[in-house]
Amino acid sequence: MPVYPLPAFHFLVSFDSLPSAPNDSRFQEVSGLEVEMEMESFTEGGQNRFTWQLPKRARYSDITLKRGKFTGSAIVAWCKDAMENFSFSPVNITISLLNEKHEPVQSWYVVNAIPKKWSISSFNAEENSIAIESITLSSQYFTMLTV
């Protein structure tokens, strides 16, 4: 039986410790699951051909979630509370790629995410499109979970 790469179109996003509305796990796009190692240059005395690159720390990118605009969302209420009242409540998030049986195949556990930016797409009376909201989250780190 051949092994194929995982499709990127079937996924689930779940927020721990937030009330779950039916539409709060449905997103059309997740981006920013990136980690990069910061390096520190070290020059060795007498060695002029190169400098050593020593690992310093991991740096995690912001995660952006996009979806159609829904009313009555606990996630938007959480973002609004952070932006308007400066009341930040970090939450953990699980992002999972799913198989054809809707079971997680690969997951990422995002630790202590807080909202950094919320935006909505432009409104245009000449187009027949839905309103898309984007939520950018900053977090401490994420880890890959093996299923």
Buried (B, 14 or more C-beta within 10 A) or exposed (E): EEEEEEEEEEBBBBBEEBEEBEBBBEBEEBEBEEEEEEEEEEEEEEEEEEEEEEEEEEEBBBBBBBBBEBEEBBBBEBBBBBBEEEEBEBBBBBBBBBEEEEEBBBBBBBBBBBBBEBEEBEEEEEEEEEEBBBBBBBBEEBEEEEE
